[in-house]
Amino acid sequence: MKSRNNFTYYLREGVHGVGVHRFMSFAAVCIIVACMLIMGIFVMLLVNVNAMLDRYEQDSEILVYIDENYTTAEARSVGSKINRVDNILRADFVTREQALESFKAKYADSNTFDGIEADTFRDRYLVYLEDLSRLQETENALRAIDGVAEVTAHQELADGFATIRAILAWVSGIVIGILVIVSLFIISNTIKMALLSRREEIGIMRMVGATNWFIRWPFVIEGMILGLLGAVASFFLQWLLYNLVCSRIAAMDSLRILSTVPFGDMAWFVGATCLFGGLLIGVLGSLLSIRRFLKV
């Protein structure tokens, strides 16, 4: 019963603090929104870059050449074995005749290859992977299949994608870390200014024997409310701005070279980032601010 009464008191005082100090509360929410907006934009950019890398990876193909002594029917039967290999997204069969037509189209301006026959080529498969980072093990598995004469894969391409992803992970971690630190510094100083007008109230509570955490909790609740308000506002602002930018890109990119991830596909991720970030900044900002007022 006592715990419930205490929680009711903390909640009432937290809401009261937000309402009484409207200007400082508004300033704190604006700072949280600004910080979360920057962080959210970076997160959405990161999601789009990762989606672009996924598309490029899936478009990266492995050429699997079938034994030249195999008939077309036998070459087609090898496809079932290829598709059973783990990490294979799909395998498209290309006959010798189709390979010849593709070759002729590529060198249409040259007479060097006139008279070349389909038998010069081998039946093949264009193999696409689910995870390009597993290229080497997939290549080894393909080479072990009966009827496969040769496998052409570009390991340097897979290594390049892995390097880009590693760099993105490091950069995102550093940038988000810096944004959180800067946000905490700004929000703690903003809340500290609000607490200056309440230092007498805190002093009286200490004189009557209130524990530090009894004094802290209303301010923690206040920080949570400010963080939640900032998170909700920043989420809807990001939604509006992102859709506006996407519509501009779609209007300018008539060839559809650039593609963006629909906001709905990442709304839960952006929302979770805003909620967690806003609450973290609000609560830690409050704790850091009130610390100096609790020193003996």
C-alpha positions as CSV (number, residue, x, y, z in Angstrom):
1,M,0.0,0.0,0.0
2,K,2.8,2.4,0.9
3,S,4.6,1.6,-2.4
4,R,1.4,2.4,-4.3
5,N,1.0,5.7,-2.4
6,N,4.6,6.6,-3.1
7,F,4.2,5.8,-6.8
8,T,1.1,8.0,-7.0
9,Y,3.0,10.8,-5.3
10,Y,5.9,10.5,-7.7
11,L,3.6,10.5,-10.7
12,R,1.6,13.4,-9.4
13,E,4.7,15.5,-8.7
14,G,6.3,14.6,-12.0
15,V,3.2,15.7,-14.0
16,H,2.9,18.8,-11.7
17,G,6.6,19.7,-12.4
18,V,6.0,19.5,-16.2
19,G,2.9,21.7,-15.9
20,V,4.3,24.3,-13.5
21,H,7.6,24.9,-15.4
22,R,5.9,25.0,-18.8
23,F,8.6,27.1,-20.5
24,M,11.5,25.0,-19.4
25,S,9.5,21.8,-20.1
26,F,8.8,23.1,-23.6
27,A,12.5,23.9,-24.1
28,A,13.5,20.4,-22.9
29,V,11.1,18.7,-25.2
30,C,12.3,20.9,-28.2
31,I,15.9,19.8,-27.5
32,I,14.9,16.2,-27.2
33,V,13.0,16.5,-30.5
34,A,16.0,18.1,-32.2
35,C,18.4,15.5,-31.0
36,M,16.1,12.6,-31.8
37,L,15.3,14.1,-35.2
38,I,19.0,14.1,-36.1
39,M,19.4,10.6,-34.8
40,G,16.3,9.4,-36.6
41,I,17.4,10.9,-39.9
42,F,20.8,9.1,-39.5
43,V,19.0,5.8,-38.6
44,M,16.7,6.1,-41.7
45,L,19.7,6.9,-43.9
46,L,21.4,3.8,-42.5
47,V,18.4,1.6,-43.2
48,N,18.2,2.9,-46.8
49,V,21.9,2.3,-47.4
50,N,21.7,-1.2,-46.0
51,A,18.6,-1.9,-48.2
52,M,20.6,-0.7,-51.2
53,L,23.5,-2.9,-50.3
54,D,21.1,-5.9,-49.9
55,R,19.8,-5.2,-53.4
56,Y,23.3,-5.0,-54.9
57,E,24.3,-8.2,-53.1
58,Q,21.2,-10.1,-54.4
59,D,22.0,-8.8,-57.9
60,S,25.6,-10.1,-57.6
61,E,25.6,-13.4,-59.5
62,I,27.8,-16.5,-59.5
63,L,28.4,-18.3,-62.8
64,V,28.1,-22.1,-62.6
65,Y,29.3,-23.8,-65.8
66,I,28.0,-27.3,-66.5
67,D,30.2,-30.1,-67.9
68,E,30.3,-29.6,-71.7
69,N,29.6,-33.4,-72.2
70,Y,26.2,-33.0,-70.5
71,T,23.2,-32.7,-72.7
72,T,20.7,-29.8,-72.1
73,A,18.4,-32.2,-70.3
74,E,21.2,-33.4,-68.0
75,A,22.3,-29.9,-67.4
76,R,18.8,-28.9,-66.3
77,S,18.8,-31.8,-63.9
78,V,21.8,-30.4,-62.1
79,G,19.7,-27.3,-61.2
80,S,17.8,-29.3,-58.6
81,K,21.1,-30.0,-56.8
82,I,22.2,-26.4,-57.1
83,N,18.9,-25.2,-55.5
84,R,19.4,-27.6,-52.6
85,V,22.6,-25.9,-51.6
86,D,22.2,-23.7,-48.5
87,N,22.3,-19.9,-49.1
88,I,21.1,-20.2,-52.7
89,L,18.4,-17.6,-53.4
90,R,17.7,-18.7,-56.9
91,A,19.4,-20.3,-59.9
92,D,18.5,-19.3,-63.5
93,F,19.4,-21.8,-66.2
94,V,21.0,-20.4,-69.4
95,T,21.4,-22.7,-72.4
96,R,24.3,-22.7,-74.9
97,E,22.0,-21.0,-77.4
98,Q,21.0,-18.3,-75.0
99,A,24.6,-17.8,-74.0
100,L,25.5,-17.3,-77.7
101,E,22.8,-14.8,-78.2
102,S,23.9,-12.8,-75.1
103,F,27.5,-12.9,-76.4
104,K,26.5,-11.7,-79.8
105,A,24.5,-8.8,-78.3
106,K,27.5,-7.8,-76.2
107,Y,29.9,-7.7,-79.1
108,A,27.4,-6.6,-81.8
109,D,29.8,-3.9,-83.1
110,S,32.6,-6.4,-83.7
111,N,33.1,-8.8,-86.6
112,T,35.8,-10.8,-84.8
113,F,33.4,-13.4,-83.5
114,D,31.3,-14.0,-86.6
115,G,30.6,-17.6,-87.3
116,I,30.9,-18.7,-83.7
117,E,28.7,-21.7,-82.8
118,A,26.6,-22.5,-79.7
119,D,28.7,-25.6,-79.1
120,T,31.5,-23.2,-78.2
121,F,29.7,-22.4,-75.0
122,R,28.5,-24.4,-72.1
123,D,25.2,-24.6,-70.4
124,R,25.3,-22.6,-67.2
125,Y,23.4,-21.3,-64.2
126,L,23.3,-17.7,-63.0
127,V,23.2,-18.3,-59.2
128,Y,22.1,-15.6,-56.7
129,L,22.9,-15.8,-53.0
130,E,20.9,-14.9,-49.9
131,D,24.0,-13.9,-48.0
132,L,27.0,-12.7,-50.0
133,S,29.3,-12.9,-46.9
134,R,29.0,-16.7,-47.2
135,L,30.3,-16.6,-50.8
136,Q,33.3,-18.8,-50.2
137,E,31.5,-21.7,-48.5
138,T,28.7,-21.6,-51.1
139,E,31.2,-21.6,-53.9
140,N,32.9,-24.7,-52.4
141,A,29.6,-26.5,-52.1
142,L,28.7,-25.7,-55.7
143,R,32.1,-27.0,-57.0
144,A,31.4,-30.3,-55.2
145,I,28.2,-31.0,-57.2
146,D,28.5,-33.7,-59.9
147,G,28.2,-32.1,-63.4
148,V,29.6,-28.7,-62.3
149,A,32.7,-28.0,-64.4
150,E,33.6,-24.5,-63.2
151,V,32.4,-21.8,-60.8
152,T,33.1,-18.1,-61.3
153,A,32.6,-16.0,-58.3
154,H,34.0,-12.6,-57.3
155,Q,35.3,-12.9,-53.7
156,E,36.6,-9.3,-53.9
157,L,33.1,-8.0,-54.4
158,A,31.9,-9.9,-51.3
159,D,34.8,-8.6,-49.3
160,G,34.0,-5.1,-50.5
161,F,30.4,-5.3,-49.3
162,A,31.6,-6.7,-45.9
163,T,34.0,-3.8,-45.5
164,I,31.3,-1.3,-46.3
165,R,28.9,-2.9,-43.8
166,A,31.7,-2.9,-41.1
167,I,32.4,0.8,-41.7
168,L,28.7,1.6,-41.5
169,A,28.4,-0.2,-38.2
170,W,31.4,1.6,-36.7
171,V,30.3,5.0,-38.1
172,S,26.7,4.6,-36.9
173,G,27.9,3.5,-33.4
174,I,30.2,6.5,-33.1
175,V,27.7,9.0,-34.4
176,I,24.8,7.7,-32.3
177,G,27.1,7.7,-29.2
178,I,28.2,11.3,-29.9
179,L,24.5,12.4,-30.3
180,V,23.5,10.7,-27.1
181,I,26.3,12.4,-25.1
182,V,25.6,15.8,-26.6
183,S,21.9,15.3,-26.0
184,L,22.5,14.4,-22.4
185,F,24.7,17.4,-21.8
186,I,22.2,19.8,-23.3
187,I,19.1,18.3,-21.7
188,S,20.8,18.0,-18.3
189,N,21.7,21.7,-18.3
190,T,18.3,22.7,-19.5
191,I,16.6,20.7,-16.7
192,K,19.2,22.0,-14.2
193,M,18.0,25.6,-15.0
194,A,14.5,24.5,-14.1
195,L,15.7,22.9,-10.9
196,L,17.4,26.1,-9.7
197,S,13.9,27.5,-8.9
198,R,13.2,24.4,-6.9
199,R,16.3,24.1,-4.9
200,E,14.6,25.4,-1.7
201,E,11.9,22.7,-2.1
202,I,14.6,20.1,-2.4
203,G,16.5,21.5,0.6
204,I,13.3,21.4,2.7
205,M,12.7,17.8,1.7
206,R,16.3,16.9,2.8
207,M,15.8,18.7,6.1
208,V,12.8,16.6,7.0
209,G,14.7,13.4,6.3
210,A,13.6,12.4,2.8
211,T,15.9,9.9,1.1
212,N,17.8,10.9,-2.0
213,W,15.7,8.5,-4.1
214,F,12.4,9.8,-2.7
215,I,13.5,13.2,-3.9
216,R,14.8,11.9,-7.3
217,W,11.8,9.9,-8.4
218,P,9.5,12.8,-9.2
219,F,12.2,14.3,-11.3
220,V,12.8,10.9,-13.0
221,I,9.1,10.7,-13.8
222,E,9.2,14.3,-15.1
223,G,12.2,13.3,-17.3
224,M,10.3,10.3,-18.6
225,I,7.3,12.4,-19.5
226,L,9.5,15.0,-21.3
227,G,11.4,12.2,-23.1
228,L,8.1,10.5,-24.1
229,L,6.7,13.8,-25.5
230,G,9.9,14.4,-27.4
231,A,9.9,10.9,-28.8
232,V,6.3,11.0,-30.0
233,A,6.8,14.5,-31.6
234,S,10.1,13.5,-33.3
235,F,8.6,10.3,-34.6
236,F,5.8,12.1,-36.4
237,L,8.1,14.8,-37.7
238,Q,10.4,12.2,-39.1
239,W,7.5,10.5,-40.7
240,L,6.4,13.7,-42.4
241,L,9.9,14.8,-43.5
242,Y,10.8,11.3,-44.8
243,N,7.7,11.0,-46.9
244,L,8.2,14.5,-48.2
245,V,11.8,13.7,-49.2
246,C,10.8,10.4,-50.8
247,S,8.1,12.1,-52.9
248,R,10.6,14.7,-54.1
249,I,13.1,11.9,-55.0
250,A,10.4,10.0,-56.9
251,A,9.4,13.2,-58.8
252,M,13.0,14.0,-59.8
253,D,14.1,10.4,-60.5
254,S,12.1,9.6,-63.6
255,L,14.4,6.7,-64.5
256,R,13.8,5.1,-61.0
257,I,17.5,4.8,-60.4
258,L,17.1,5.6,-56.7
259,S,14.7,3.7,-54.5
260,T,13.8,4.3,-50.9
261,V,12.5,2.1,-48.2
262,P,8.8,2.9,-47.4
263,F,8.4,4.5,-44.0
264,G,5.9,1.8,-43.0
265,D,8.6,-0.9,-43.4
266,M,10.8,0.7,-40.8
267,A,8.3,2.5,-38.7
268,W,8.6,0.1,-35.8
269,F,12.4,0.5,-35.8
270,V,12.3,4.3,-36.0
271,G,9.6,4.3,-33.3
272,A,11.6,2.1,-31.0
273,T,14.7,4.2,-31.5
274,C,12.7,7.4,-30.7
275,L,11.1,5.9,-27.7
276,F,14.2,4.4,-26.2
277,G,16.4,7.4,-27.0
278,G,13.8,9.9,-25.7
279,L,13.3,8.1,-22.4
280,L,17.1,7.5,-22.0
281,I,17.9,11.2,-22.6
282,G,15.0,12.4,-20.4
283,V,15.7,10.1,-17.4
284,L,19.5,10.3,-17.5
285,G,19.3,14.1,-18.1
286,S,17.1,14.4,-14.9
287,L,19.4,12.2,-12.8
288,L,22.5,14.1,-13.9
289,S,20.8,17.5,-13.2
290,I,19.5,16.7,-9.7
291,R,22.8,15.1,-8.6
292,R,24.4,18.5,-7.6
293,F,21.3,19.4,-5.5
294,L,21.6,16.2,-3.4
295,K,25.2,16.7,-2.3
296,V,25.6,17.4,1.3
